[in-house]
C-alpha cells in the first residue's frame, strides 16, 4: 500500500504552471528520491505535500486518507515529519535541550532522558550534547534537525536536500542514518542533488522537469537514461 500518493496534482502561481498533473507514489517502506534541474518544481511539490502550498487541482493521499485540504499541523499529527534544507534548530540552546524540546510533550522523566540519549548516539552527537547548537559544524546542525524530525517517530520522513553543504564523509554518514531509519520502518521522500547520496539510499528515483514527472525508476535506470542525462545529470556532473 502507498503511504503517499498524489493524483493529477496541479499548482499554478498566476500564469505559471509549476506543478503539472503529477501522479506520484511513495510505497510504504520505500526510500524515494526526487531529483531534477533547478526550476523543475521540486520545492513546490514538496510544499504541496506538506500543506504549505494549497494545490490548484488534484489530490494528495496519505496512508489511504485524503489530506488535500488539511493544514500542515494536521498532516504532522498523522505521522509526517520534515527536515528542511536550512536547519531550524534552536542555536542558543544546547544540543540536548533541542532534543528535549522536540520530545517534551510526549515523554517525561527517565523515558525522556533515555530517548534523548538514544538519539544523541544515533546522530553521532553524544560528545556534543552540552555544546550550544549554534556552535556545531554545518553537518552536525543538519543531523540535529534530523533528530528533531524523527523524535516523534514519523511514518513518513520528508528530507529537503539533507546533505547540502556537507563533506563527503558527512554525506555518507547521513545516508547510513537514512538507511537505519528505513530499516526501522520509516518511509522516506528526499529531494536531493547529490547523486552519490541518491545512489546510496534510493529504492526508487523520480525526475521532475518543468513541473512534470519526466522519468522514474531505479538509480541505475535513471543514470542510464540519455534523456535524463541531457537535462540533468550532466548539469550536476554525476
N, C-alpha and C positions, 0 to 999 in steps of 0.2 A: 504493500500500500504506500502511496505517496505521502510524505509528510508535508510537502509544499507543492502547490500546483497553481500556475496561472493559466487562464483561458482567455485567449484573444485580448490580452491586456494592452490598453492604449493610454498614452498620455500626450496631450497637446499643451504647449505653452504658447498661447496666441496662435499664430500660424505655423509654429514649429512642431512637427510631429516627432517627438523624442523617443517614445516607446511605441512600436508599430506592430500591433496584432500578435503579441508574443505569447506563444504556447510553450510552457516551460515546466519541468518536473524535477524535484529532488526526491528520490526514493528514500524511504525510512532506512537509516543506517548507512547512507551514502555520504561520501565527501565529493562535492560537486564544485568545480571551479568555473568562474565566469570571467572570460578574457575578451579582449578586443582593443582596437586602436583608440586613442584619445577621441572623445566625442561620440563614441559608439552608443552611449546611453546606459552604460553600466551603473553609474551612480544614481541616475534617475530610477532605474529598475529596482535597485537596492532600497531606495527610499519609498518606493511604492509598496514593496514587501513589508517594510517596517511601519507603514502608515503615515510617514512624514509628508508624503505627497498623496493626494487623492487621485485615483485613476479617472480618466475621461470616459473609459468604457472597459468592459471585460470583468473578469472575476479573479479573486485570489482565494485559494482554499488552503487551509492549514489543518492537517490531521483529519481531513474529511469535512471540516466546518468552513462555511463561507465567512471569511473575515474582511471582505472587501470594504465594508463601511466601518470597521472597528477602529478605535483610537489606538495609538501606539502602546499605551499602558495596558490596554485590554489584550493586545497581542502578546505582550511580555508575560502577562498573567497566565496565558495559555501555554507558555514554555518556550517562547522565542527570546533569545538574548543576542546582543550585538557588541562587537568591538569595532570602533571607528578607526579610521586611519590615524588621526591625531589623538593621542592618548588623553582621555578625560579624567585623569586621576586628580586626587587632592594633593597638590605638590607641597603644601605647607605642613602636611601631616606625615607621620612616619608610615613606612610600608605596612607594618602590622595594622595600624589604625585604618588604613584604606580598606583592607580586607574585612576588618571588624565592621565598618560601616556597611559594606555590601551584605554582611551576614546577620547583622544585629536584630533584625525583625523576625528572624527565622530560627535562631539558635541562641541559647543562653548558657552561662556558666561554663562547666567543663566541656560540654559539647561544642560550644563556640570556640574555645581555645584549641581543642583537638582538630577542628576543621580548619582553623587558620594555620595551624602547624602543618597539616597535610597539604594545604595549598602552597604554603611557602616552600616546602620541599619539591612539590611538583613544578613550581615556577622557577626553581633554582634561585630563590631569593632568601633562603633561610639566613645566610650570613649578612644580609642587608636589611633584616626586619626592623632594626632600630633606626635606620637612616631615614632622613626626610625623603619623601618620594621625588621631590624636585631635584635631589642630588644624584639620582640614579642615572645610569647611562641610557641612551635612547632605546636600546634594545630591552633593557630591564624595565623601562617605563611601559613599553608595549606588552611585556609579559605580565606586569602588574595589572594592566587593564584587562588582559585576557582572564586573569584570575578573578577580577571583579565581575566579569561577564559570565564566568562559569560557576560562580559562587552559589547561584540558585539552582544549579543542576538543570540547565535547559535541555529540552529535547532537540531543539534546532539552534545552532550557533551560527550567526552571521558575522563574517570577518571581512572588513573593508581594507584591502591592501595591508594585511597584518605585518608584512616584512619590510614595508617601506623604510628606507634609511638604515636597515640592519646590515651588519657584516655577514659574509657567507657562513661563518660558524653560528652566528645568532639565528640566521635564517634556517639553517639545518636543524638547530635545537627547537625552533618554533614548529617546524614540520613534525618533529618527534612528539611534541606536545599535542598537536592536532591528531596524529595517529593514535596516541594513547587515549585521548578523549573519545575518538571514534570507536576504539576497541571497547570502551565502556558503554557504548550505545548512543552516543551523541551524533546526530546528523549535522553536516557542516555545509554551508554555502559560503564560498570565499571568492571575493573579487580580488584579482591579483595580476601583477605584471611579470613577476619573476618566474620564468619558465622552469628553472631548476626546482623551485619550490612547488610549482604546479605538478611537475613530474613526480616529485616525492610523495605528494599527498592525494592526488586526484584519482577517484574512481571513474569520473566522467568529466568532460570539459565541454562547455558551450561557448561559442564565439558569437558576440554581438557585433553588428556593423550597421550603422545608420538606424539604430533602434530595432533592428530585426534579428531574429536568430539566423545566423549565416552558416554555421556548421556545428555539428555536435558528434561526440564520440569519445573514444579513449584518447589519452595523450599521444600515443603513437599514431593513431589515425589523424589527429589534428595536425601534428607536426609533418606528417606525410602529405597533407592536403595542399596542393600547389596554390589553390585559391586563397587559403589562409596565409600561406607564406607571402603572397603578393600584397595582401592588405595589412598584415600584422607582424608576422614572425621576423621578417627582415628588418622591420622598424625597431624591434627590441633586441636584435642581434642574438636571437636564441639559437 
